[in-house]
Amino acid sequence: MGERGSAVVEFALVVPLVVLVLLAAVEVAVAARTQLEVSQAAREGAREAAASPDPSRAVEVVRSFLGADLAARATVSVRRDHRVGGRAEVTVRLTHPLGGGLLGGLAVTLEGRSSMRVER
């Protein structure tokens, strides 16, 4: 085998690794974006929980912020003191499948938590 043949073999061995690294980088970016959405949804929910004594309104705000796809996979918990100046805390947990579900059910749990002082 000449130099051209060895170059083709090296190329054939390197290309799958480069593609794998690129796909992993994309997946990390998607998971990071989803984590940011979960954290922001928890902040929005905490803001509502601080202003409203009804915890279901905070859950509704979180689910609305996440959108239908993420909201269907999210678990939202709300804790709220019933006195002004107390603490309203919202936690959002979401299971994010890695590789779009192609990696045999491999997933990571993302969590966002936020708290604010009760206003009313």
Beta strands, then each sheet from edge to edge (+ up, - down):
strand 1: 74-80
strand 2: 87-97
strand 3: 107-117
sheet 1: 1+ 2- 3+
end
